[in-house]
């Protein structure tokens, strides 16, 4: 995996920014500690410099030749690329055979450049993998950047009066934010409100005004003196279709996933896998061992009953005859690591699962450079229990509108906590108004209490309404899956997977999040995902993997590296959490005494406020690091030996 940073100048003055770009690149050292490249691209007439490309490389393939930034076509193009193209060998062969393309390296980056030379922006449709890349066409004086279909790899951008900056992580853009007119670490209060609802900051925005993200499946085009043009090049299309033979569908799921695992294992370095107690990671390990019988696996747990997955993972490892290396963490490790975790995140994500993922990635990085992981299976195959909600509410929603309105009025007078109140409320509320993802932190009344400057015009529907509008034809269950692809998956799941692995210079690959796998998953009808007379989820996937994973795992309920924050915030972590809330400088944005009251009530056992308190804690730590700058996260700043040559030879006129 890699880290990229690029600056494009409208006035051919990019060379003056080289040292600042090289310095900012060092905060991305963790993404690619093996190689560093900084290149200045001269304008065609030689009177100035159009761009500076900077790159941090984690070497996985073609260590000797695939240095980046990478030139192509006699220096017409320069590429900086983060990710992996799993079909690069096939594309390389096609480009050489059909287009006469020549290659100076054996890596996948040059294949992207060659594909862009032949097919232009449409090249992205031919890439199978996870990627964020930027190409400068020196002849056309045009920048093109793109991100993979599901948002596995990040790409941020910042517009300035004189150009455009792009980077893998937002922290590399912060030194330029003030001069670009984006303010000095100004907090975007609308996205703060969204964070308090969703537990993450939704794309394309960030918590820093003026710094944005290219969305999943989107690409960007820019020319000197022009504006940034962002368009979507990929949109997943669900098309549920009852199969004539369910077994044929199960066989297709299994074989497509097996092939995805095979190509995801392409690397010149050791490959391992994360292993939890659920079917997703276990399936990846089971299929991976067919190609690499000695694959190492890694799991994490705690000495808290009901939370550790180590024992189940070890049993699965024995069944599959692979080695698993466990890691145990306690409350002190969590408290010590959280500032580093938040620094790596760039924007706060209040998912406690970040912490075990951080530690299991740290352990894995001691043994391998690449790990396979199970993200994406739930969104593709219908794995979340909340997806059953439309089935349970179907009877109420089938009632005539007047009767539904009466039941809704009845629900308002039922006291809080009385059985049936929530069922009536949700059953008489359209899906567009009631579902906005897996996480539901603070309600609007709670946010009105918590936010110092609450704006009732900022609602979660600002995020979800455009997504719902794209799929009016889908059933409610499949609609929820689609909404999660554009909210929960790319806002929470993939952010934590990328940042927590990259924190340790470890590449995490996700075989479920593959276009070929989605093409199969998209056809599964609701009854083969969530049968009405069962509590099972992602049934088609479970049937497909019967005989591949251990029998006791096939129908196991999902846990997914659970974290005992509920227990620890009421005990070992209480004083730590209370001190953070008491001393935070974020009081101009949040009513922190209210948050402390929630923490105290949680400790007394009056209610489980652990997720709400954790959401505020993570924000306070983020604010101290990135806004107030009163907290040193303890991340050692790298100082690599930057390349001294100012330009690629072919880049100079």
C-alpha positions as CSV (number, residue, x, y, z in Angstrom):
1,X,0.0,0.0,0.0
2,X,1.1,3.6,-0.5
3,X,0.5,7.2,0.3
4,X,0.3,9.9,-2.3
5,X,0.4,13.7,-2.3
6,X,0.2,15.9,-5.4
7,X,-0.1,19.6,-6.2
8,X,-1.1,21.1,-9.5
9,X,-0.5,24.8,-10.2
10,X,-2.6,27.0,-12.5
11,X,0.4,29.4,-13.0
12,X,3.2,26.9,-13.6
13,X,4.7,27.8,-10.2
14,X,4.6,24.3,-8.7
15,X,8.4,24.1,-8.3
16,X,8.2,26.6,-5.5
17,X,6.0,24.2,-3.6
18,X,8.3,21.2,-3.8
19,X,9.9,21.5,-0.3
20,X,6.5,22.0,1.4
21,X,5.1,19.0,-0.4
22,X,8.1,16.9,0.5
23,X,7.7,17.9,4.1
24,X,4.0,17.2,4.2
25,X,4.5,13.8,2.6
26,X,6.4,12.6,5.7
27,X,3.1,12.4,7.7
28,X,2.2,9.6,5.3
29,X,5.3,7.6,5.9
30,X,3.4,4.8,7.7
31,X,1.5,4.2,4.4
32,X,4.7,3.4,2.5
33,X,8.0,3.2,4.5
34,X,10.0,1.3,1.8
35,X,10.5,4.1,-0.8
36,X,10.0,7.8,-1.2
37,X,9.7,9.8,-4.4
38,X,9.2,13.5,-5.0
39,X,9.1,14.8,-8.6
40,X,8.5,18.2,-10.2
41,X,6.8,18.2,-13.6
42,X,7.9,21.0,-15.9
43,X,5.4,22.7,-18.2
44,X,5.7,21.8,-21.9
45,X,7.3,25.1,-22.9
46,X,9.8,24.8,-20.1
47,X,8.9,28.2,-18.5
48,X,7.7,26.8,-15.2
49,X,6.4,23.7,-13.4
50,X,2.9,22.4,-13.6
51,X,2.9,19.9,-10.7
52,X,4.7,18.2,-7.9
53,X,4.1,14.5,-7.3
54,X,5.1,12.9,-4.0
55,X,4.8,9.2,-3.1
56,X,5.4,6.9,-0.2
57,X,5.6,3.2,-1.3
58,X,5.0,0.0,0.5
59,X,6.7,-2.6,-1.7
60,X,4.5,-5.6,-2.5
61,X,5.2,-6.3,-6.2
62,X,8.2,-5.5,-8.4
63,X,10.5,-4.0,-5.8
64,X,13.3,-3.0,-8.1
65,X,11.5,-1.2,-10.9
66,X,8.1,0.1,-9.9
67,X,9.3,3.2,-8.2
68,X,6.8,6.0,-7.9
69,X,5.9,8.6,-9.1
70,X,6.0,6.6,-12.3
71,X,6.5,8.0,-15.8
72,X,4.9,6.4,-18.9
73,X,4.9,7.0,-22.7
74,X,8.2,8.9,-22.9
75,X,7.2,11.1,-20.0
76,X,3.9,12.2,-21.3
77,X,2.2,10.8,-18.1
78,X,3.2,10.7,-14.5
79,X,1.3,8.4,-12.1
80,X,1.1,8.2,-8.3
81,X,-1.0,5.3,-7.2
82,X,-2.3,3.7,-3.9
83,X,-3.8,0.3,-4.0
84,X,-3.7,-3.0,-5.9
85,X,-5.0,-4.0,-9.4
86,X,-5.7,-7.7,-9.2
87,X,-6.2,-8.2,-12.9
88,X,-3.0,-6.4,-13.8
89,X,-1.4,-9.4,-15.4
90,X,-4.4,-10.0,-17.7
91,X,-4.6,-6.3,-18.6
92,X,-0.9,-6.1,-19.2
93,X,-1.2,-9.0,-21.6
94,X,-4.2,-7.5,-23.4
95,X,-2.6,-4.1,-23.8
96,X,0.6,-5.6,-25.2
97,X,-1.2,-8.0,-27.5
98,X,-3.9,-5.7,-28.8
99,X,-2.4,-2.2,-28.4
100,X,1.3,-2.9,-28.7
101,X,2.0,-1.4,-25.3
102,X,5.5,-1.7,-23.9
103,X,6.3,-2.0,-20.2
104,X,9.5,-1.1,-18.4
105,X,8.3,-2.6,-15.1
106,X,6.6,-5.7,-13.8
107,X,4.1,-3.9,-11.6
108,X,0.5,-2.9,-11.6
109,X,1.0,0.9,-11.6
110,X,2.4,1.0,-15.1
111,X,-0.6,-1.0,-16.3
112,X,-2.9,1.8,-15.0
113,X,-0.8,4.4,-16.9
114,X,-0.8,2.2,-20.1
115,X,-4.6,1.7,-19.8
116,X,-5.2,5.4,-19.4
117,X,-3.0,6.1,-22.5
118,X,-5.1,3.7,-24.6
119,X,-8.7,4.2,-23.1
120,X,-8.5,7.5,-21.3
121,X,-10.8,7.9,-18.3
122,X,-12.8,4.8,-19.4
123,X,-9.8,2.8,-18.3
124,X,-11.2,2.7,-14.7
125,X,-14.0,0.4,-15.9
126,X,-11.4,-2.3,-16.7
127,X,-9.6,-2.2,-13.4
128,X,-10.4,-4.9,-10.9
129,X,-9.0,-3.9,-7.5
130,X,-8.8,-1.3,-4.8
131,X,-7.2,2.0,-5.9
132,X,-6.8,5.7,-5.6
133,X,-4.6,7.2,-8.2
134,X,-3.7,10.5,-9.9
135,X,-2.3,10.9,-13.4
136,X,-0.9,14.1,-15.0
137,X,-1.1,14.2,-18.8
138,X,1.8,16.6,-19.6
139,X,0.7,17.0,-23.2
140,X,-2.9,17.9,-22.4
141,X,-2.0,19.6,-19.2
142,X,-4.7,17.7,-17.5
143,X,-5.0,15.9,-14.1
144,X,-7.2,12.8,-13.7
145,X,-7.8,11.0,-10.4
146,X,-10.0,8.1,-9.6
147,X,-11.1,5.9,-6.7
148,X,-12.2,2.3,-6.7
149,X,-15.9,1.3,-6.9
150,X,-16.6,0.8,-3.2
151,X,-14.2,3.3,-1.6
152,X,-11.6,0.9,-0.2
153,X,-8.8,3.4,-0.8
154,X,-9.1,7.1,0.2
155,X,-8.5,10.2,-1.9
156,X,-8.9,13.8,-0.5
157,X,-8.6,17.1,-2.3
158,X,-8.2,20.8,-1.5
159,X,-8.8,23.6,-4.0
160,X,-6.7,26.7,-3.8
161,X,-6.7,30.0,-5.7
162,X,-3.7,28.8,-7.7
163,X,-4.4,25.1,-8.1
164,X,-5.3,21.8,-6.6
165,X,-3.9,19.5,-3.9
166,X,-4.7,15.7,-3.6
167,X,-3.6,13.3,-0.9
168,X,-4.3,9.8,0.5
169,X,-5.0,11.2,4.0
170,X,-6.3,14.6,5.0
171,X,-3.5,15.3,7.4
172,X,-1.2,15.8,4.5
173,X,-3.4,18.7,3.2
174,X,-3.8,20.5,6.5
175,X,-0.5,22.5,6.2
176,X,-2.0,24.0,3.0
177,X,-5.5,24.6,4.2
178,X,-5.1,28.2,5.5
179,X,-3.2,29.5,2.4
180,X,-5.8,27.8,0.2
181,X,-8.6,29.8,1.8
182,X,-10.0,26.9,3.6
183,X,-9.4,28.3,7.1
184,X,-7.0,27.0,9.7
185,X,-8.5,23.8,11.0
186,X,-12.0,25.2,10.9
187,X,-14.6,22.6,12.0
188,X,-17.5,21.9,9.6
189,X,-20.4,22.0,12.0
190,X,-22.9,20.4,9.6
191,X,-20.6,17.4,9.3
192,X,-20.1,17.4,13.1
193,X,-23.9,17.1,13.4
194,X,-23.9,14.1,11.0
195,X,-21.0,12.5,12.9
196,X,-23.0,12.7,16.2
197,X,-25.9,10.8,14.4
198,X,-24.0,8.3,12.3
199,X,-20.7,7.9,14.3
200,X,-18.7,8.8,11.2
201,X,-18.3,11.8,8.8
202,X,-20.2,11.0,5.6
203,X,-18.6,11.5,2.2
204,X,-17.7,13.6,0.4
205,X,-17.1,16.1,3.2
206,X,-14.7,16.1,6.1
207,X,-14.7,17.9,9.5
208,X,-12.3,20.5,8.1
209,X,-14.0,23.1,5.9
210,X,-12.7,23.1,2.4
211,X,-11.2,19.7,2.3
212,X,-13.3,17.1,0.5
213,X,-13.1,13.5,-0.6
214,X,-13.6,12.0,-4.0
215,X,-16.4,9.5,-3.4
216,X,-16.4,5.8,-3.9
217,X,-16.6,5.0,-7.6
218,X,-15.9,8.6,-8.6
219,X,-13.2,10.3,-10.7
220,X,-11.9,13.9,-10.9
221,X,-10.6,16.0,-13.7
222,X,-8.8,19.3,-13.5
223,X,-7.0,21.7,-15.9
224,X,-5.0,24.8,-15.0
225,X,-7.3,27.7,-14.5
226,X,-10.4,25.5,-14.5
227,X,-12.6,24.1,-11.8
228,X,-12.6,20.6,-10.4
229,X,-15.0,18.2,-12.1
230,X,-16.1,15.2,-10.1
231,X,-18.3,12.5,-11.7
232,X,-19.4,9.0,-10.7
233,X,-18.0,6.4,-13.0
234,X,-19.4,3.3,-11.2
235,X,-22.8,2.7,-9.5
236,X,-23.7,-0.8,-8.1
237,X,-26.9,-2.1,-9.5
238,X,-28.9,-4.6,-7.5
239,X,-31.2,-6.8,-9.6
240,X,-32.7,-9.5,-7.3
241,X,-33.8,-12.4,-9.4
242,X,-35.3,-15.7,-8.1
243,X,-33.0,-18.5,-9.5
244,X,-34.4,-21.5,-11.2
245,X,-32.0,-23.7,-9.3
246,X,-30.8,-22.2,-5.9
247,X,-27.9,-24.7,-5.8
248,X,-26.6,-23.3,-9.0
249,X,-26.5,-19.8,-7.4
250,X,-24.8,-21.2,-4.3
251,X,-22.1,-22.8,-6.5
252,X,-21.6,-19.6,-8.5
253,X,-21.2,-17.6,-5.2
254,X,-18.6,-20.0,-3.9
255,X,-16.6,-20.2,-7.1
256,X,-16.6,-16.5,-7.7
257,X,-15.4,-15.8,-4.2
258,X,-12.8,-18.5,-4.5
259,X,-11.4,-16.8,-7.7
260,X,-11.5,-13.4,-5.9
261,X,-9.5,-14.8,-3.0
262,X,-7.0,-16.3,-5.5
263,X,-6.3,-13.0,-7.3
264,X,-6.2,-11.1,-4.0
265,X,-3.3,-13.2,-2.9
266,X,-1.0,-11.9,-5.7
267,X,2.0,-10.5,-4.0
268,X,5.8,-10.8,-3.7
269,X,5.6,-10.6,0.1
270,X,4.0,-12.8,2.8
271,X,0.2,-12.8,2.9
272,X,-1.8,-13.6,6.0
273,X,-5.5,-13.1,7.1
274,X,-7.6,-11.8,9.9
275,X,-9.7,-14.5,11.6
276,X,-12.7,-13.7,13.8
277,X,-15.5,-16.0,15.0
278,X,-17.8,-15.3,12.1
279,X,-18.4,-16.8,8.7
280,X,-16.9,-14.0,6.6
281,X,-13.3,-14.1,7.7
282,X,-13.4,-17.8,8.2
283,X,-14.5,-18.3,4.6
284,X,-11.7,-16.1,3.4
285,X,-9.2,-18.1,5.4
286,X,-10.6,-21.4,4.2
287,X,-10.4,-20.4,0.6
288,X,-7.0,-18.8,1.0
289,X,-5.4,-21.9,2.4
290,X,-6.3,-23.8,-0.8
291,X,-3.7,-21.6,-2.5
292,X,-1.4,-21.1,0.5
293,X,-1.7,-24.0,3.0
294,X,0.6,-22.4,5.5
295,X,-1.2,-19.0,5.7
296,X,-0.9,-17.3,9.1
297,X,-4.0,-15.9,10.7
298,X,-4.5,-13.3,13.4
299,X,-7.3,-12.7,15.9
300,X,-7.9,-10.5,19.0
301,X,-9.8,-10.7,22.2
302,X,-10.1,-9.7,25.9
303,X,-10.4,-11.1,29.3
304,X,-14.0,-10.1,29.5
305,X,-16.7,-12.9,29.3
306,X,-18.8,-12.7,26.2
307,X,-16.5,-10.5,24.2
308,X,-13.5,-12.5,23.2
309,X,-13.5,-14.3,19.8
310,X,-10.1,-16.0,20.3
311,X,-11.4,-19.4,21.4
312,X,-13.8,-19.7,18.4
313,X,-11.1,-18.5,16.0
314,X,-8.6,-21.0,17.4
315,X,-11.2,-23.8,16.9
316,X,-11.7,-22.7,13.3
317,X,-7.9,-22.5,12.8
318,X,-7.6,-26.1,14.1
319,X,-10.4,-27.3,11.8
320,X,-8.7,-25.6,8.8
321,X,-5.2,-26.7,9.9
322,X,-3.8,-23.2,9.9
323,X,-1.9,-21.3,12.6
324,X,-3.7,-18.4,14.3
325,X,-1.8,-15.8,16.4
326,X,-4.0,-14.3,19.1
327,X,-3.7,-10.8,20.7
328,X,-5.3,-9.8,24.0
329,X,-5.9,-6.2,25.0
330,X,-7.1,-4.5,28.1
331,X,-8.5,-1.1,29.1
332,X,-5.1,0.4,29.6
333,X,-4.0,-0.5,26.1
334,X,-7.1,1.0,24.7
335,X,-6.7,4.3,26.6
336,X,-3.0,4.5,25.6
337,X,-3.6,3.8,21.9
338,X,-6.7,5.9,21.3
339,X,-4.9,9.2,20.5
340,X,-2.7,7.4,17.9
341,X,-5.8,5.7,16.5
342,X,-7.6,9.0,16.2
343,X,-4.6,10.7,14.5
344,X,-4.5,7.9,11.9
345,X,-8.2,8.3,11.2
346,X,-8.0,12.0,10.1
347,X,-11.7,12.4,11.0
348,X,-13.3,10.8,14.0
349,X,-15.0,7.5,13.7
350,X,-16.7,6.4,16.9
351,X,-16.7,2.7,16.2
352,X,-15.0,0.9,19.2
353,X,-14.0,-2.0,16.8
354,X,-11.3,0.3,15.6
355,X,-9.3,-0.5,18.7
356,X,-9.1,-4.3,18.4
357,X,-8.5,-3.8,14.6
358,X,-5.5,-1.5,15.4
359,X,-4.0,-4.1,17.7
360,X,-4.6,-7.2,15.5
361,X,-3.1,-5.3,12.6
362,X,-0.1,-4.4,14.7
363,X,0.5,-8.1,15.5
364,X,0.0,-9.1,11.9
365,X,2.5,-6.6,10.7
366,X,5.2,-8.4,12.8
367,X,4.8,-11.4,10.5
368,X,3.3,-10.4,7.1
369,X,2.9,-7.4,4.8
370,X,-0.5,-8.2,3.4
371,X,-3.6,-9.5,5.2
372,X,-7.0,-10.7,3.8
373,X,-10.1,-9.5,5.6
374,X,-13.8,-10.1,5.4
375,X,-15.3,-6.6,5.0
376,X,-18.2,-6.2,2.6
377,X,-19.9,-9.5,3.0
378,X,-22.7,-8.1,5.1
379,X,-23.5,-5.3,2.7
380,X,-23.3,-7.5,-0.4
381,X,-25.1,-10.6,0.9
382,X,-27.6,-9.2,3.5
383,X,-25.7,-9.9,6.8
384,X,-27.0,-7.3,9.2
385,X,-29.8,-8.2,11.6
386,X,-31.4,-4.8,11.0
387,X,-32.1,-5.9,7.4
388,X,-34.9,-8.1,8.8
389,X,-36.8,-5.1,10.0
390,X,-38.8,-4.6,6.8
391,X,-40.0,-8.2,7.1
392,X,-41.1,-7.8,10.7
393,X,-42.9,-4.5,9.9
394,X,-44.6,-5.7,6.8
395,X,-47.9,-6.3,8.5
396,X,-48.2,-2.8,9.9
397,X,-47.0,-1.1,6.6
398,X,-49.6,-3.0,4.7
399,X,-52.4,-1.3,6.6
400,X,-54.3,1.6,5.0
401,X,-52.8,5.1,5.5
402,X,-55.6,6.3,7.9
403,X,-55.1,3.3,10.2
404,X,-51.3,3.8,10.1
405,X,-51.8,7.5,11.1
406,X,-53.9,6.4,14.1
407,X,-51.3,3.9,15.2
408,X,-48.6,6.5,14.9
409,X,-50.7,8.9,17.1
410,X,-51.1,6.0,19.6
411,X,-47.4,5.4,19.7
412,X,-46.8,9.1,20.8
413,X,-48.8,8.7,24.0
414,X,-47.2,5.4,25.0
415,X,-44.5,6.0,27.6
416,X,-40.9,5.5,26.7
417,X,-39.7,2.0,27.4
418,X,-43.1,0.4,27.1
419,X,-43.1,-2.6,24.8
420,X,-44.7,-1.9,21.4
421,X,-44.0,1.8,21.3
422,X,-40.9,1.5,19.1
423,X,-42.6,-1.1,16.9
424,X,-45.5,1.2,16.2
425,X,-43.3,4.2,15.6
426,X,-41.1,2.4,13.1
427,X,-43.8,0.4,11.5
428,X,-45.7,3.6,10.6
429,X,-42.6,5.5,9.4
430,X,-41.4,5.2,5.8
431,X,-38.1,3.5,5.3
432,X,-36.5,6.7,3.9
433,X,-37.3,8.4,7.3
434,X,-36.3,5.6,9.7
435,X,-33.2,4.0,8.2
436,X,-29.9,5.8,7.9
437,X,-27.5,3.0,8.6
438,X,-26.3,0.6,11.3
439,X,-25.2,3.2,13.8
440,X,-27.7,5.5,15.5
441,X,-25.9,7.6,18.1
442,X,-27.7,10.8,19.2
443,X,-31.3,11.5,18.3
444,X,-32.3,15.0,17.2
445,X,-33.6,16.0,20.6
446,X,-30.3,14.7,22.2
447,X,-28.2,16.6,19.6
448,X,-30.2,19.7,20.4
449,X,-29.1,19.3,24.0
450,X,-25.5,18.4,23.1
451,X,-24.6,20.8,20.3
452,X,-23.9,24.4,21.3
453,X,-25.1,25.6,17.9
454,X,-27.7,23.1,16.9
455,X,-29.1,23.6,13.4
456,X,-32.5,21.9,12.9
457,X,-32.0,22.2,9.1
458,X,-29.1,19.8,9.2
459,X,-30.6,16.3,9.2
460,X,-29.4,12.8,8.4
461,X,-31.7,12.8,5.4
462,X,-29.3,15.3,3.8
463,X,-27.0,12.3,3.5
464,X,-29.5,9.5,2.7
465,X,-32.2,11.1,0.6
466,X,-30.1,11.3,-2.6
467,X,-29.2,7.7,-2.2
468,X,-32.8,6.6,-1.7
469,X,-33.8,8.6,-4.8
470,X,-31.5,6.4,-6.9
471,X,-33.3,3.1,-6.2
472,X,-37.0,3.7,-6.0
473,X,-37.6,0.3,-7.7
474,X,-35.9,-1.9,-5.1
475,X,-37.6,-3.7,-2.2
476,X,-36.9,-2.3,1.3
477,X,-34.3,-4.9,2.2
478,X,-32.2,-4.4,-0.9
479,X,-32.6,-0.7,-0.6
480,X,-31.1,-0.8,2.9
481,X,-28.1,-2.7,1.4
482,X,-27.7,0.0,-1.2
483,X,-27.9,2.8,1.4
484,X,-25.2,1.0,3.4
485,X,-22.9,0.9,0.4
486,X,-22.9,4.7,0.3
487,X,-23.0,5.4,4.0
488,X,-22.0,2.7,6.5
489,X,-19.6,0.7,4.4
490,X,-17.5,3.6,3.0
491,X,-17.9,5.9,6.1
492,X,-17.1,3.4,8.8
493,X,-16.1,-0.1,7.8
494,X,-13.6,0.8,5.1
495,X,-12.1,3.8,6.9
496,X,-11.2,1.7,9.9
497,X,-9.9,-1.1,7.7
498,X,-7.6,1.2,5.7
499,X,-6.4,3.4,8.5
500,X,-5.8,0.8,11.2
501,X,-3.9,-1.5,8.8
502,X,-1.9,1.3,7.3
503,X,-1.0,2.6,10.7
504,X,1.3,-0.4,10.8
505,X,2.4,-0.4,7.2
506,X,0.1,-3.4,6.6
507,X,-2.0,-3.8,3.5
508,X,-5.5,-5.1,4.1
509,X,-7.2,-6.7,1.1
510,X,-10.9,-7.4,1.0
511,X,-11.9,-10.2,-1.4
512,X,-15.7,-9.8,-0.8
513,X,-15.5,-6.2,-2.1
514,X,-14.8,-7.3,-5.7
515,X,-16.8,-6.3,-8.7
516,X,-17.2,-9.9,-9.8
517,X,-18.4,-10.9,-6.4
518,X,-20.9,-8.1,-6.4
519,X,-22.3,-9.1,-9.8
520,X,-23.3,-12.5,-8.2
521,X,-24.5,-11.0,-4.9
522,X,-26.6,-8.4,-6.7
523,X,-28.9,-11.1,-8.1
524,X,-29.8,-12.8,-4.8
525,X,-33.5,-12.3,-4.0
526,X,-34.6,-11.4,-0.5
527,X,-35.9,-14.8,0.4
528,X,-32.4,-16.2,-0.2
529,X,-30.8,-13.6,2.0
530,X,-33.3,-13.3,4.9
531,X,-36.0,-16.0,5.0
532,X,-39.2,-14.9,6.6
533,X,-39.5,-17.9,8.9
534,X,-35.9,-17.7,10.2
535,X,-33.6,-15.5,12.1
536,X,-30.7,-16.2,9.7
537,X,-29.0,-13.6,7.6
538,X,-27.0,-13.9,4.3
539,X,-28.5,-17.3,3.8
540,X,-27.3,-17.8,0.2
541,X,-23.7,-17.1,1.3
542,X,-24.0,-19.6,4.2
543,X,-25.4,-22.2,1.9
544,X,-22.6,-21.6,-0.6
545,X,-19.9,-22.0,2.0
546,X,-21.3,-25.1,3.7
547,X,-18.5,-27.6,3.4
548,X,-15.9,-24.8,3.1
549,X,-16.0,-23.4,6.6
550,X,-16.4,-25.4,9.9
551,X,-20.0,-26.6,10.4
552,X,-20.3,-24.7,13.7
553,X,-19.4,-21.4,11.9
554,X,-21.9,-21.7,9.1
555,X,-24.8,-20.3,11.1
556,X,-22.9,-18.5,13.8
557,X,-24.2,-15.0,14.7
558,X,-22.0,-12.2,13.7
559,X,-19.8,-10.5,16.3
560,X,-17.0,-8.8,14.3
561,X,-14.3,-8.0,16.9
562,X,-16.7,-6.7,19.6
563,X,-15.2,-4.3,22.2
564,X,-16.1,-4.3,26.0
565,X,-16.4,-0.5,26.1
566,X,-19.7,-0.8,28.0
567,X,-18.0,-2.6,30.8
568,X,-14.8,-0.6,30.9
569,X,-16.4,2.9,30.8
570,X,-18.4,1.9,33.9
571,X,-15.2,0.7,35.6
572,X,-11.5,0.8,34.6
573,X,-11.9,3.6,32.0
574,X,-14.3,5.8,33.9
575,X,-11.8,8.3,35.4
576,X,-9.9,8.5,32.2
577,X,-13.1,9.3,30.2
578,X,-14.4,11.8,32.8
579,X,-11.0,13.6,32.7
580,X,-11.1,13.9,28.9
581,X,-14.6,15.4,29.0
582,X,-13.7,17.7,31.9
583,X,-10.6,19.1,30.3
584,X,-11.6,19.2,26.6
585,X,-11.4,22.5,24.7
586,X,-14.3,21.4,22.6
587,X,-16.8,23.1,24.9
588,X,-17.6,25.8,22.4
589,X,-19.0,23.1,20.2
590,X,-20.5,20.6,22.6
591,X,-22.2,20.7,26.0
592,X,-19.6,18.6,27.8
593,X,-21.2,18.7,31.2
594,X,-24.2,16.9,29.5
595,X,-21.8,14.3,28.2
596,X,-20.3,13.8,31.7
597,X,-23.8,13.3,33.1
598,X,-24.3,10.5,30.5
599,X,-21.1,8.9,31.6
600,X,-22.0,9.1,35.3
601,X,-25.5,7.7,34.6
602,X,-23.8,4.9,32.7
603,X,-21.5,4.1,35.6
604,X,-24.5,4.0,38.0
605,X,-26.2,1.5,35.7
606,X,-29.2,3.7,34.9
607,X,-28.8,3.2,31.2
608,X,-26.2,2.0,28.6
609,X,-24.8,5.3,27.3
610,X,-21.4,3.7,26.3
611,X,-21.8,4.3,22.6
612,X,-22.9,7.9,23.0
613,X,-20.1,8.7,25.5
614,X,-17.6,7.0,23.2
615,X,-18.8,9.2,20.3
616,X,-18.1,12.3,22.3
617,X,-14.8,11.0,23.7
618,X,-13.4,10.3,20.2
619,X,-14.4,13.8,19.0
620,X,-12.8,15.4,22.0
621,X,-9.5,13.6,21.3
622,X,-9.8,14.5,17.6
623,X,-10.4,18.2,18.6
624,X,-7.4,18.2,20.9
625,X,-5.1,16.8,18.2
626,X,-6.3,18.6,15.1
627,X,-8.0,21.8,16.3
628,X,-6.7,22.9,19.7
629,X,-3.4,21.1,19.1
630,X,-3.1,20.5,22.9
631,X,-2.6,16.8,22.6
632,X,0.5,15.0,21.1
633,X,-0.9,11.7,19.8
634,X,2.5,10.1,20.3
635,X,3.1,9.3,16.6
636,X,6.7,9.6,15.8
637,X,7.2,11.8,12.7
638,X,9.3,10.0,10.1
639,X,12.2,11.6,8.4
640,X,13.1,9.6,5.3
641,X,15.9,10.3,2.9
642,X,14.0,12.2,0.2
643,X,15.2,11.7,-3.3
644,X,17.5,14.6,-4.3
645,X,16.8,14.6,-8.1
646,X,14.2,17.4,-8.8
647,X,12.6,15.8,-11.8
648,X,12.1,12.7,-13.8
649,X,14.4,13.1,-16.8
650,X,11.6,12.9,-19.4
651,X,9.5,15.4,-17.5
652,X,11.9,18.3,-18.3
653,X,11.7,20.1,-21.6
